[in-house]
């Protein structure tokens, strides 16, 4: 289960396993039972197709992310300790991504966060310890208060924060998929990635915004040009989408 197998199949076959299975590019010399890779297929569907080909029953394409009571308590304690508005509804802003080429500009995240704060939502900035500089850049660009919890949560407590948020605004990273598993509405800004392959499969609670450019999908860690795919997604479009998702959630809860 490693992409098309173009680079890895030769290595795996040398390991000497009695049976191997996977994907193959059309012209590659591997066992005939390897499935042909379809670059147009969503990532989740790739691997479910492989599992079914092996005769294993699947249970659908939905995601799950269990959260323990202790992790829920850790998230609640963080909110109570750091947020003066802990009893108010809040939005999670997750501006980080492992590759700089996958990050939407910090000042645009800040503009969206300020506008949502003006609507009465608390703003919680999330990220790993390695993304602390990114969340700090968003916090420093904001005019309204926000709590920066980058590096302060376990993975489970981070998920609990997403679960209890009214909305998540993030890049196209694992955060969007955790939000999907928890059924939390999300606005996802996709920079550089193949949207068709990586976007969440159940679209109603999620919206993926992206700018089509000739260089997508991008293989660069840092954009070598002007980061056109990120610059093409305007803060106004993200905010408008966020408002519509918040309105839908409010109506559903009524």
N, C-alpha and C positions, 0 to 999 in steps of 0.2 A: 504494500500500500504506500507507494512513493511515486506519485505522478505517473508519467507515461512509461517509465522504465527505461528510457533512452540511455540514461547514465548508470542506472543501478542494476539493471537485470544481469549484466555480465558479471558484476561483483557477487550478486546473490547466487547465481548458478554455480559459482566456484566454491561456495560454502559446503556443497556436497549433501544438501538435504535430500531425503528420499523423494519428496514431492515439493514442488514450488508452484505458485500461481501468482498472477499479477496482470499487468497491462503491457502492451507492446505497441510501439509505433509500427505502421504498416509494413515497412521494408525490413524490419529487424529479424535476425535469425534466432528465435527463441522457441520453446515448445508451442505447438499449435494450439493448445488449450488456453494460452494466454489471451486475454480479451484485447480487442483493438481499442486504443485510446481515442476518445472523442473530445477534442478540445472545446467543443461547444457545450458540453454537458456540465451542469453545476457540480461543484466539488463533492457535495454530499451524495449525489446520485451516482458518481463514479464508483464509490466504495460500496454502496448498497448493491449495485449491480454485480460487483465482484463477489460479494458475500453470497448473493442469491445463486450465482453461477456455480458456487461450491456446494450448493444444496442446503444451505443454512437459511432457515426462515428468518425474515426481518420483521421489525415491529413498527415500520413507518419511518418518516424522515424528521419527526419532531425531536427536539432537544430537551434534555432534562439537566437540572443543576441543583442537586440536593443541598440544603443549607441547614446546619445543626442549630439547636436552641442556643448553644454557647456562642456561635457566630452571629446570630441575630442579636444577642445581648451585647456583644462587642460593638456592633454597628450602632445600636441604640445608645450605648454609653458614649461613643465618640460624638454623636450628634448632640447629646445632652451637654457634653463638656465643652464643645467648641462652637456650637451654634446658638446664638441668643434667640434665634427664631426656630428652635427645635420642634416646636409644636405646629409650625406652619408647613404647608406642602413645599417640597423642594424639587429641584432639577439637578441631575448629575451632569456635569460637563467633563468629558474625558478627552483632553486635547493631544494626548501622547500617541505615539506609535513607534515601533522599534526602528523603522527606517525613516529618516527625515523626508524622503520623497513621498511618504504616505501621510504626511502631516499637513492639515489645513492650517493657514497662518494663525498665530496666537492672537493677533489683534482682531481677527474676525470672530474667533471664539469669544473674545472679551466683549465685542459689540453685541453678540447674541445673548450672552450671559447678562449684560447690563439691561437689555430690553426685557428679558424674562424676569429679572429682579424688579423692574418697574411695574410688572404685572402682579407683583405680590409673592413671587416664588423665592424661596431661599436658594442660594447657589452653592453647590458642593462640587469642588474640583477634585477629581480622582486621578490616580496614576500610581505607578510603581516608584520606588526610590530613585531608579535611574531616570524617571521622567519628571523629577522634582523641578528641574530648571524650566521645563516646558510649562508646568502648571504655574510656576512662579511668574513666568512671562505673561500668562493670561491674567493672573491676579493683579500684577502691577499695571496692566493696561486697562483694567476695569475702573469705573468711577464709583461703583457701588460695592458694598462689602460682600465677601465670599469667604468660605472656609476651605482651606487647602489641606486635603487629607492624603496627598501623595506620599506613599511610603509608610503610612500609619495603619494600614489594614492588612489582615491576612486575606488570602484569596476568598475565603468564605464570607468574611465580614464585608469585603468589597462587594460581593454578590448580593449580600443582604441590603447594602445601600442602594444598589441598582433596583432590587426588587421593590423597595418601598418608595422609590422616587416616582414622581408623576411622569417624568420624561427623562430620556438620556440623549445627549447630543455628543457624538463621538466620530472619530475617524473609522475607516473600514479596518477594524482590528478585532481581536478576540472579544473585546468588550461588547461589540454589536451582537455577537452570537450568544454571549451570556445574557444580555438583555432579551434576546429572542427566546432563550430557554425559559426565562422568568416571566415572559409575556408582558414586559415593560415596553411601552411605546418608545421608539428611538428614531432620531434623525441621524442618518449615517452619511458622512461626506467621504466619497471614495476618490482617492487621489492615486493615479497610476495603475491600480489593480484592474484585472479583468472583471468587470462588474457582473457579467453574465455567470461567471464561474463562482464568484465568492459572495454574492448578495444573499441575504436570508431568503429562504424558500417561501415562507408565509408572509406575504407583503402587508396585509392590512394594518398591523400595529407598527410597521416599520416603513420608512421612506428613505431610499438611497438617492442622494443627489450627486451628480457627477458631470464633468465637462468632457465631451468626446474630443480627443486629440489624436493626431496620426501616430504618436509614439506610444500609445497604449496597446497592450499592457507593458508597463515599464520594468526594466530589469536593473535599474540603477538604485543604489542606496541613497544617493544625493542627486537631485535633478541637475543635469548638465546644462540646461537652458534656463528658461524663466519660470519654470514650474507652472506652465500654462494650465495643466489639469486642475491645480488647486486654485489658481487665480481666477479661473473661469466660474467658480461656484461663489456667488455673491452672498454676503451676510444677510441681505434682505430676503433671499430665497430660502435660506435656512430658517430664519425667524418666522417667515410666513408658514412654512411647513410645520414648525414647532407649535405655532399657535393653533393650527388646524388639528393637530394630534391631541393637544391639550383640551381643545373644545370637544372633540369626539369622546375623550375619556370622561370628561365632566358630564356629558349627556348620558353616557352609558351607566355612570354611577348614580344618576338621578332616578 
